[in-house]
């Protein structure tokens, strides 16, 4: 018997192995390949479980996470804004705590101060401003006037109402005590607000105008009623669009020795000017006192360092070589018996003038204290007031150190121009001498800190 060939053995094996297997043809094979393709793709993109979990977390939600060159800049802007808000908050806390910790000084101790002449002349300068730009029976808004240091000036000016705002709640409480102690002599009502005047928070709590009720004819038919409802809805929309129209308008805004704190940033400076313009009547005045940046820069350059001063005041800039930028040019200020190295900011009058113009506030005048004292003291009444307020020492002069300190301040006066560039004159009513002020408590202070 002959031996089986290799070919025969192969066929036998195939017959045994693939006996029950249907061998696909070419078309069936292609279909099978297409069915397996999705599975192959899935295997290709397979990730371990920890990567799958990480992939599920998406901080942007369903938004497109592809590269966007502007997204990085938006993130930076958001970070800058947060840093700026944090900076402003810290500065507010520093200023507020500084004035919170200062106690009301009794008159007999105040008279012993090394800078009593300087303090009295500062008060005299404010009196000159208030006398010139305050008419009887006008409404006044005093920014950063918490302790009511100018209360007697407002009483003599015979104003109609007074709104006082300050970031220091404790200062407002001290001012409230002074107000209640002089209640019998005060011919006006007062509102106190604890708020950052250099932010939009002020307008949220500022007193509103009493709404005037019009005498509209009564609607009878259904059509007329529906028309009136539509009109009311339109009026509501208009009120929402222009909330500033509801704000109580004042005739004078005063900000004494405080505006420079707003120049920490352009945003806070603009917020202050917007607030002033929003509550000021057309033709009304915005008066105040600020550091004299021209003299400060001059003195600093003469000193050939980053500080200068004398025995009653000192100014030290944060930078060794200050750039005197428009905003945020910081320096520490010390004034004997008054300010203990508090951070303040330069106010360039040209920058202030340009900013104010954006809010319809036109500069009327500005003058450093030296020039103002010289000009105003020519008047007999003003010179007599200087003596009456004890602005001079026993030699009928003031010390050289105090005179130098007076030079670092200046006054400003702005006037609000009407929308049609009209400079309206404010009309005031006759003074109601029989009006009696109401007693106030700490609960009456509006707080929005």
C-alpha positions as CSV (number, residue, x, y, z in Angstrom):
1,X,0.0,0.0,0.0
2,X,1.4,3.3,-0.9
3,X,2.0,6.1,1.6
4,X,-0.4,9.1,1.6
5,X,0.8,12.3,0.0
6,X,1.2,15.6,1.9
7,X,-1.6,17.2,-0.1
8,X,-4.0,14.6,1.0
9,X,-3.0,15.1,4.6
10,X,-3.6,18.8,4.4
11,X,-7.1,18.4,2.9
12,X,-8.0,15.9,5.6
13,X,-7.0,18.3,8.3
14,X,-8.9,21.2,6.8
15,X,-11.9,19.0,6.4
16,X,-11.7,18.1,10.1
17,X,-11.0,21.6,11.4
18,X,-13.5,23.6,9.3
19,X,-16.1,21.0,8.9
20,X,-18.9,23.1,10.4
21,X,-17.5,26.6,9.4
22,X,-18.9,28.5,6.5
23,X,-16.1,30.1,4.6
24,X,-17.2,33.7,3.6
25,X,-16.9,34.9,0.1
26,X,-15.2,38.2,-0.9
27,X,-18.4,40.3,-0.5
28,X,-19.2,38.9,2.9
29,X,-15.7,39.6,4.0
30,X,-15.9,43.3,3.1
31,X,-19.2,43.6,5.0
32,X,-17.6,42.0,8.1
33,X,-14.7,44.5,7.8
34,X,-17.0,47.5,7.8
35,X,-18.8,46.2,10.9
36,X,-15.6,45.9,12.8
37,X,-14.3,49.4,11.9
38,X,-16.1,51.4,14.7
39,X,-14.8,49.0,17.3
40,X,-11.2,49.5,15.9
41,X,-11.6,53.3,16.2
42,X,-12.9,52.9,19.7
43,X,-9.8,50.9,20.6
44,X,-7.6,53.4,19.0
45,X,-8.9,56.3,21.2
46,X,-9.1,54.2,24.4
47,X,-8.0,56.0,27.6
48,X,-7.3,54.6,31.1
49,X,-10.1,55.2,33.6
50,X,-8.3,58.1,35.4
51,X,-7.9,59.9,32.1
52,X,-11.6,59.3,31.3
53,X,-12.6,60.8,34.6
54,X,-10.4,63.9,34.0
55,X,-11.9,64.2,30.5
56,X,-15.4,64.4,32.0
57,X,-14.5,67.6,34.0
58,X,-14.8,70.7,31.8
59,X,-14.7,74.1,33.6
60,X,-16.1,75.7,30.5
61,X,-19.2,73.5,30.4
62,X,-20.5,73.0,26.9
63,X,-18.7,76.0,25.5
64,X,-16.1,75.7,22.7
65,X,-12.7,75.0,24.4
66,X,-10.7,75.5,21.2
67,X,-7.9,78.0,21.3
68,X,-9.0,81.6,21.4
69,X,-6.4,84.4,21.5
70,X,-8.9,86.7,23.2
71,X,-9.8,84.3,26.0
72,X,-6.4,84.8,27.6
73,X,-6.8,88.6,27.6
74,X,-10.3,88.3,29.1
75,X,-8.9,86.2,31.9
76,X,-6.2,88.8,32.5
77,X,-8.8,91.6,32.5
78,X,-10.9,89.7,35.0
79,X,-7.8,89.2,37.3
80,X,-6.9,92.9,37.0
81,X,-10.4,93.9,38.0
82,X,-10.4,91.5,41.0
83,X,-7.0,92.9,42.1
84,X,-8.3,96.5,41.7
85,X,-11.4,95.8,43.8
86,X,-9.3,94.1,46.5
87,X,-6.9,97.1,46.5
88,X,-9.8,99.6,46.8
89,X,-11.3,97.6,49.6
90,X,-8.0,97.6,51.5
91,X,-7.6,101.3,51.0
92,X,-11.1,102.0,52.2
93,X,-10.5,100.0,55.3
94,X,-7.2,101.9,56.0
95,X,-8.9,105.3,55.6
96,X,-12.0,104.3,57.6
97,X,-10.0,102.8,60.5
98,X,-7.7,105.9,60.6
99,X,-10.7,108.2,61.1
100,X,-12.5,105.7,63.3
101,X,-9.6,105.7,65.7
102,X,-9.4,109.5,66.0
103,X,-11.3,110.8,68.9
104,X,-13.1,114.2,69.1
105,X,-10.6,116.6,70.7
106,X,-12.0,118.9,73.4
107,X,-11.7,122.6,72.5
108,X,-9.3,123.4,75.3
109,X,-6.9,120.7,74.2
110,X,-7.3,121.6,70.5
111,X,-6.3,125.2,71.3
112,X,-2.9,123.8,72.5
113,X,-2.1,122.1,69.2
114,X,1.1,123.0,67.4
115,X,-0.9,123.6,64.2
116,X,-3.9,125.5,65.7
117,X,-3.3,128.4,63.3
118,X,-3.2,126.1,60.3
119,X,-6.4,124.3,61.4
120,X,-8.2,127.6,61.9
121,X,-7.1,129.0,58.5
122,X,-8.2,125.7,56.9
123,X,-11.6,126.4,58.4
124,X,-11.5,130.0,57.3
125,X,-10.8,128.9,53.7
126,X,-13.8,126.6,53.8
127,X,-16.0,129.4,55.2
128,X,-15.0,131.6,52.3
129,X,-16.0,128.9,49.7
130,X,-19.3,128.2,51.5
131,X,-20.2,131.9,51.9
132,X,-19.5,132.6,48.2
133,X,-21.3,129.6,46.6
134,X,-24.1,128.8,49.1
135,X,-27.4,130.7,48.9
136,X,-30.0,130.7,51.7
137,X,-32.5,127.8,51.5
138,X,-30.4,125.6,49.2
139,X,-30.0,121.8,49.4
140,X,-26.4,120.7,50.1
141,X,-24.6,117.4,49.8
142,X,-21.4,117.1,51.9
143,X,-19.1,114.3,50.7
144,X,-16.8,112.7,53.3
145,X,-18.1,115.1,55.9
146,X,-18.8,112.5,58.6
147,X,-17.9,114.4,61.7
148,X,-19.8,117.4,60.6
149,X,-16.8,119.7,61.0
150,X,-18.7,122.3,58.8
151,X,-22.0,122.1,60.7
152,X,-21.7,125.7,62.0
153,X,-20.9,127.0,58.5
154,X,-24.1,125.3,57.1
155,X,-26.2,126.8,60.0
156,X,-24.9,130.3,59.2
157,X,-25.5,129.7,55.5
158,X,-29.2,129.1,56.3
159,X,-29.5,126.0,54.0
160,X,-32.7,124.0,53.5
161,X,-31.4,120.5,53.9
162,X,-28.1,118.6,54.3
163,X,-27.0,115.2,53.1
164,X,-23.8,113.9,54.6
165,X,-21.9,110.8,53.4
166,X,-18.7,109.2,54.7
167,X,-17.0,105.8,54.5
168,X,-16.4,105.9,58.3
169,X,-19.5,104.9,60.2
170,X,-17.9,105.9,63.5
171,X,-17.2,109.4,62.1
172,X,-20.9,109.7,61.2
173,X,-21.9,108.7,64.7
174,X,-19.7,111.4,66.1
175,X,-21.3,113.9,63.7
176,X,-24.7,112.7,64.7
177,X,-23.9,113.6,68.4
178,X,-22.8,117.1,67.3
179,X,-26.0,117.5,65.3
180,X,-28.3,116.5,68.2
181,X,-26.4,118.8,70.6
182,X,-27.0,121.8,68.3
183,X,-30.6,120.8,67.5
184,X,-32.2,124.0,68.8
185,X,-30.0,126.1,66.4
186,X,-30.4,124.0,63.3
187,X,-33.0,125.2,60.7
188,X,-32.7,122.2,58.4
189,X,-33.2,118.4,58.2
190,X,-30.3,116.1,57.7
191,X,-29.7,112.7,56.1
192,X,-26.5,110.6,56.8
193,X,-25.2,107.8,54.6
194,X,-22.3,105.4,55.4
195,X,-21.0,104.5,51.9
196,X,-18.0,104.6,49.6
197,X,-18.6,107.9,47.8
198,X,-16.1,106.9,45.1
199,X,-18.2,104.0,43.9
200,X,-21.7,103.4,42.3
201,X,-23.0,102.3,45.7
202,X,-23.8,105.9,46.6
203,X,-26.6,106.3,44.0
204,X,-28.2,103.1,45.2
205,X,-29.0,104.7,48.5
206,X,-29.2,108.4,47.7
207,X,-32.5,110.0,48.6
208,X,-35.1,110.0,45.8
209,X,-37.2,112.9,44.5
210,X,-40.9,112.8,45.7
211,X,-43.0,111.7,42.7
212,X,-45.3,114.3,41.3
213,X,-48.8,113.1,40.7
214,X,-50.3,114.4,37.5
215,X,-54.0,115.2,37.1
216,X,-54.9,112.8,34.3
217,X,-58.5,112.4,33.2
218,X,-60.2,109.2,34.4
219,X,-60.5,106.5,31.8
220,X,-64.0,104.9,31.3
221,X,-64.2,102.5,28.3
222,X,-62.2,99.3,28.1
223,X,-60.1,100.7,25.2
224,X,-59.1,103.8,27.2
225,X,-58.3,101.6,30.2
226,X,-56.1,99.3,28.1
227,X,-54.3,102.4,26.6
228,X,-53.7,103.8,30.1
229,X,-52.2,100.5,31.2
230,X,-49.8,100.6,28.2
231,X,-48.8,104.1,29.0
232,X,-48.1,103.1,32.6
233,X,-45.9,100.2,31.4
234,X,-44.0,102.6,29.1
235,X,-43.5,105.1,32.0
236,X,-42.2,102.2,34.2
237,X,-39.7,101.3,31.4
238,X,-38.6,104.9,31.2
239,X,-38.1,105.0,35.0
240,X,-35.9,101.9,34.8
241,X,-33.9,103.3,31.9
242,X,-33.1,106.6,33.7
243,X,-32.9,106.1,37.4
244,X,-30.9,109.3,37.9
245,X,-34.0,111.4,37.1
246,X,-35.5,110.1,40.4
247,X,-32.6,111.1,42.5
248,X,-33.0,114.1,44.8
249,X,-31.2,117.1,43.2
250,X,-29.0,119.4,45.4
251,X,-27.8,122.9,44.7
252,X,-24.3,122.5,46.1
253,X,-21.9,119.6,46.6
254,X,-18.9,120.1,48.9
255,X,-15.9,117.7,49.3
256,X,-13.3,119.1,51.7
257,X,-9.8,117.5,51.9
258,X,-11.0,114.2,50.6
259,X,-11.3,114.2,46.8
260,X,-7.6,113.1,46.4
261,X,-8.5,109.6,47.9
262,X,-10.6,109.0,44.7
263,X,-7.5,109.4,42.5
264,X,-6.2,106.0,43.5
265,X,-7.6,104.8,40.1
266,X,-9.3,106.4,37.2
267,X,-12.4,104.3,37.8
268,X,-12.9,105.6,41.3
269,X,-12.2,109.2,40.2
270,X,-14.8,108.9,37.5
271,X,-17.3,107.3,39.9
272,X,-17.0,110.3,42.2
273,X,-17.5,112.8,39.4
274,X,-20.4,110.8,38.0
275,X,-22.1,110.8,41.5
276,X,-21.6,114.5,41.9
277,X,-23.1,115.3,38.4
278,X,-26.0,112.8,39.0
279,X,-27.2,114.6,42.1
280,X,-26.3,118.2,41.2
281,X,-28.8,120.6,39.7
282,X,-27.9,122.3,36.4
283,X,-26.2,125.5,37.4
284,X,-25.2,124.1,40.8
285,X,-21.6,124.2,42.1
286,X,-19.1,121.6,43.2
287,X,-16.6,123.1,45.7
288,X,-13.7,121.6,47.6
289,X,-10.1,121.5,48.6
290,X,-7.3,119.2,47.4
291,X,-3.5,118.8,47.6
292,X,-1.6,121.3,45.5
293,X,0.2,118.9,43.1
294,X,2.3,121.6,41.4
295,X,3.9,122.7,44.6
296,X,4.3,119.1,45.9
297,X,6.2,118.1,42.7
298,X,8.3,121.3,42.8
299,X,9.3,120.7,46.5
300,X,10.1,117.0,45.8
301,X,12.4,117.9,42.9
302,X,14.1,120.5,45.0
303,X,14.7,118.0,47.8
304,X,16.5,115.6,45.3
305,X,14.9,112.6,47.1
306,X,11.5,111.0,47.5
307,X,10.4,113.0,50.6
308,X,10.3,116.5,52.0
309,X,8.6,118.4,54.8
310,X,9.2,120.2,58.1
311,X,8.4,119.8,61.8
312,X,4.6,119.9,61.3
313,X,4.1,117.9,58.0
314,X,5.9,115.3,56.0
315,X,5.4,113.8,52.5
316,X,7.1,110.7,51.4
317,X,6.4,109.1,48.0
318,X,6.2,105.3,47.6
319,X,8.6,105.3,44.7
320,X,12.2,106.5,44.9
321,X,11.7,108.2,41.5
322,X,8.0,109.0,41.2
323,X,6.6,109.2,37.6
324,X,3.8,111.6,38.8
325,X,1.2,109.5,36.8
326,X,-2.3,110.8,36.4
327,X,-3.8,108.2,38.8
328,X,-2.4,106.2,41.7
329,X,0.6,108.4,42.3
330,X,0.8,107.5,46.0
331,X,2.6,109.2,48.9
332,X,2.4,108.9,52.7
333,X,1.3,112.1,54.4
334,X,1.9,113.1,58.0
335,X,0.4,116.2,59.6
336,X,1.0,117.0,63.3
337,X,-2.1,116.3,65.5
338,X,-4.2,115.3,62.5
339,X,-2.9,112.6,60.0
340,X,-0.5,109.8,60.8
341,X,1.3,108.8,57.6
342,X,-1.9,108.0,55.7
343,X,-1.6,107.1,52.0
344,X,-2.9,109.8,49.7
345,X,-2.7,110.5,45.9
346,X,-1.7,113.4,43.7
347,X,-4.5,115.3,42.0
348,X,-3.3,117.1,38.8
349,X,-5.8,119.9,38.3
350,X,-5.6,119.5,34.5
351,X,-6.6,115.8,34.7
352,X,-9.4,116.7,37.1
353,X,-10.7,119.4,34.8
354,X,-10.7,117.0,31.8
355,X,-12.4,114.2,33.7
356,X,-15.0,116.6,35.1
357,X,-15.9,117.9,31.6
358,X,-17.1,114.4,30.7
359,X,-19.8,114.8,33.4
360,X,-20.8,118.4,32.4
361,X,-18.8,120.0,35.2
362,X,-16.9,123.0,34.0
363,X,-14.0,124.5,36.1
364,X,-14.9,128.0,37.4
365,X,-11.7,128.6,39.5
366,X,-8.8,127.1,41.4
367,X,-6.4,128.7,43.7
368,X,-3.6,127.7,46.1
369,X,-4.2,128.6,49.7
370,X,-1.4,131.2,49.7
371,X,-3.0,133.2,46.9
372,X,-6.5,132.8,48.2
373,X,-5.5,134.1,51.7
374,X,-3.8,137.1,50.1
375,X,-6.8,138.0,47.9
376,X,-9.6,137.3,50.3
377,X,-7.9,139.1,53.3
378,X,-8.1,142.4,51.3
379,X,-11.8,142.4,52.2
380,X,-12.4,143.9,55.6
381,X,-15.1,141.3,56.5
382,X,-12.9,138.4,55.5
383,X,-9.9,139.9,57.4
384,X,-12.1,140.4,60.4
385,X,-13.2,136.8,60.2
386,X,-9.5,135.7,60.1
387,X,-9.0,137.4,63.5
388,X,-12.3,136.2,64.9
389,X,-11.4,132.6,64.1
390,X,-8.0,133.0,65.8
391,X,-6.0,132.3,62.7
392,X,-3.0,134.2,63.9
393,X,-0.8,133.8,67.0
394,X,-0.1,136.5,69.6
395,X,2.3,138.2,67.2
396,X,-0.5,138.5,64.6
397,X,1.3,136.0,62.4
398,X,1.6,132.3,61.9
399,X,4.7,130.1,62.1
400,X,6.9,129.5,59.0
401,X,6.3,125.7,59.3
402,X,2.5,126.2,59.2
403,X,2.7,128.6,56.3
404,X,4.6,126.0,54.3
405,X,2.1,123.4,55.2
406,X,-0.8,125.7,54.0
407,X,0.9,125.9,50.6
408,X,0.4,122.2,49.8
409,X,-3.4,122.7,49.5
410,X,-5.6,124.4,46.9
411,X,-9.3,125.1,46.3
412,X,-11.5,124.2,43.3
413,X,-14.9,125.3,42.1
414,X,-16.9,123.5,39.3
415,X,-20.3,124.4,37.8
416,X,-22.7,122.0,36.3
417,X,-23.7,122.9,32.7
418,X,-27.1,122.1,31.3
419,X,-27.6,119.6,28.5
420,X,-27.8,122.4,26.0
421,X,-24.6,124.0,27.4
422,X,-26.8,126.5,29.4
423,X,-25.4,127.8,32.7
424,X,-28.7,128.0,34.6
425,X,-29.0,130.1,37.7
426,X,-30.6,128.2,40.6
427,X,-33.8,129.8,42.0
428,X,-34.3,129.3,45.8
429,X,-37.3,129.8,48.0
430,X,-37.5,132.1,51.0
431,X,-35.9,130.8,54.2
432,X,-38.3,129.1,56.6
433,X,-37.0,130.4,59.9
434,X,-39.7,128.5,61.9
435,X,-38.5,125.1,60.7
436,X,-37.3,122.8,63.5
437,X,-34.8,120.0,62.9
438,X,-35.7,116.5,64.0
439,X,-33.6,114.5,66.4
440,X,-31.7,111.5,64.8
441,X,-30.3,108.3,66.2
442,X,-27.7,105.8,64.9
443,X,-30.5,103.7,63.4
444,X,-31.3,106.6,61.1
445,X,-27.9,106.4,59.4
446,X,-28.3,104.7,55.9
447,X,-25.5,102.1,55.6
448,X,-24.3,100.6,52.3
449,X,-20.7,99.6,52.9
